[in-house]
Amino acid sequence: MTDRPTAPNVLAITFLYYRDLPRAFAFYRDVMGFPLAIDQGDLAKIMQIAPNAHLGLVDEAKGMNDWQPEKCVQVCIRIEDVEAWHAYLADQGVDGLSRMFENDKIGIRAFVFRDPEGYQVEIQQATR
């Protein structure tokens, strides 16, 4: 039996599929402020969320999976100032911006909104 490799992981990327890749790219670059880490041309744009955490935006016509109208994925980003992010994204007019909520059981204060093609994004801050 072959042993599992022990070298450390280098990068984590979660891929989401879009019908309008340029629009999704502009949103995550310009509104969210994520830097482009890897440019795969018209196939995908890989954006850095945090060190070693990345979001891959894929053109559904060229990627390995199809775009789906019903989204079952949530992108969650933990930050240090949830109030500032909520105010900023309200000014940006993001779709589906919720009110702030707290979950004492898991120790967060958070809100959610939808990206340009309907993926839910949660912005949260630890409360403990």
C-alpha positions as CSV (number, residue, x, y, z in Angstrom):
1,M,0.0,0.0,0.0
2,T,1.3,3.5,-0.9
3,D,1.7,6.0,1.9
4,R,-0.1,9.3,1.8
5,P,2.3,12.1,0.7
6,T,3.5,14.2,3.6
7,A,4.6,17.4,1.8
8,P,2.5,20.4,3.0
9,N,-0.3,21.7,0.9
10,V,0.7,24.8,-1.0
11,L,-2.6,26.4,-2.0
12,A,-6.4,26.0,-1.6
13,I,-8.8,27.1,-4.4
14,T,-12.5,26.8,-4.4
15,F,-13.9,27.1,-8.0
16,L,-17.2,28.7,-8.8
17,Y,-18.8,28.7,-12.3
18,Y,-20.1,31.8,-14.0
19,R,-21.9,32.6,-17.2
20,D,-20.3,36.1,-17.3
21,L,-16.7,35.7,-16.1
22,P,-15.7,39.3,-16.8
23,R,-18.5,40.6,-14.6
24,A,-17.7,38.2,-11.7
25,F,-14.0,39.0,-12.0
26,A,-14.7,42.8,-11.9
27,F,-16.9,42.3,-8.8
28,Y,-14.3,40.3,-6.8
29,R,-11.5,42.5,-7.9
30,D,-13.1,46.0,-7.7
31,V,-15.8,45.6,-5.0
32,M,-14.3,42.9,-2.8
33,G,-10.7,44.0,-3.4
34,F,-9.3,40.5,-3.9
35,P,-6.0,40.5,-5.8
36,L,-5.7,38.4,-8.9
37,A,-3.3,35.6,-7.9
38,I,-3.3,33.4,-11.1
39,D,-4.7,34.5,-14.4
40,Q,-5.8,31.6,-16.6
41,G,-7.0,33.8,-19.4
42,D,-10.6,33.4,-20.5
43,L,-10.9,30.1,-18.6
44,A,-10.5,31.3,-15.0
45,K,-9.4,34.0,-12.7
46,I,-8.0,32.9,-9.3
47,M,-8.4,35.5,-6.7
48,Q,-6.7,35.6,-3.3
49,I,-9.0,35.9,-0.4
50,A,-6.4,35.4,2.4
51,P,-3.0,33.8,2.5
52,N,-3.3,30.4,0.9
53,A,-7.1,30.7,0.4
54,H,-8.3,31.4,-3.1
55,L,-11.5,31.7,-5.1
56,G,-11.4,30.4,-8.6
57,L,-13.9,32.1,-11.0
58,V,-14.5,29.9,-14.0
59,D,-16.2,30.5,-17.3
60,E,-18.8,27.8,-17.3
61,A,-18.6,27.3,-21.1
62,K,-14.9,26.3,-20.7
63,G,-14.6,24.7,-17.3
64,M,-15.1,21.2,-16.0
65,N,-18.6,21.8,-14.5
66,D,-21.7,23.6,-15.6
67,W,-23.2,26.7,-14.2
68,Q,-26.2,25.9,-12.0
69,P,-29.2,28.3,-11.3
70,E,-29.6,26.9,-7.8
71,K,-26.5,27.7,-5.7
72,C,-25.6,25.3,-2.9
73,V,-22.2,26.9,-2.0
74,Q,-21.5,29.8,0.3
75,V,-18.2,31.7,0.4
76,C,-17.5,32.7,4.0
77,I,-14.8,35.3,4.8
78,R,-13.8,36.1,8.3
79,I,-12.7,39.7,8.8
80,E,-11.9,42.0,11.8
81,D,-14.5,44.8,11.2
82,V,-17.9,43.4,10.2
83,E,-19.6,46.8,10.7
84,A,-17.3,48.5,8.2
85,W,-17.7,45.8,5.6
86,H,-21.5,45.9,6.0
87,A,-21.6,49.7,5.5
88,Y,-19.2,49.5,2.5
89,L,-21.2,46.8,0.8
90,A,-24.4,48.7,1.4
91,D,-22.9,51.7,-0.3
92,Q,-21.9,49.4,-3.2
93,G,-25.5,48.2,-3.6
94,V,-24.8,44.5,-3.5
95,D,-27.7,42.2,-4.1
96,G,-29.5,40.6,-1.2
97,L,-27.6,42.3,1.6
98,S,-29.0,41.0,4.9
99,R,-29.2,42.8,8.2
100,M,-26.4,42.0,10.7
101,F,-27.0,38.9,12.8
102,E,-25.3,37.2,15.7
103,N,-24.9,33.5,16.4
104,D,-23.8,33.2,20.0
105,K,-23.6,29.4,19.7
106,I,-20.7,29.6,17.2
107,G,-19.4,33.0,18.3
108,I,-19.9,35.2,15.2
109,R,-21.5,38.5,14.1
110,A,-22.2,38.4,10.4
111,F,-24.2,39.3,7.3
112,V,-24.7,37.8,3.9
113,F,-25.3,39.0,0.3
114,R,-25.3,37.6,-3.2
115,D,-22.5,38.0,-5.8
116,P,-23.4,38.9,-9.4
117,E,-24.6,35.4,-10.3
118,G,-26.2,34.4,-7.0
119,Y,-23.6,32.8,-4.9
120,Q,-24.1,33.7,-1.3
121,V,-21.2,35.4,0.5
122,E,-21.0,35.6,4.2
123,I,-18.8,38.2,6.0
124,Q,-18.3,37.3,9.6
125,Q,-16.3,38.5,12.6
126,A,-15.5,36.3,15.7
127,T,-17.2,37.5,18.9
128,R,-15.1,35.5,21.2
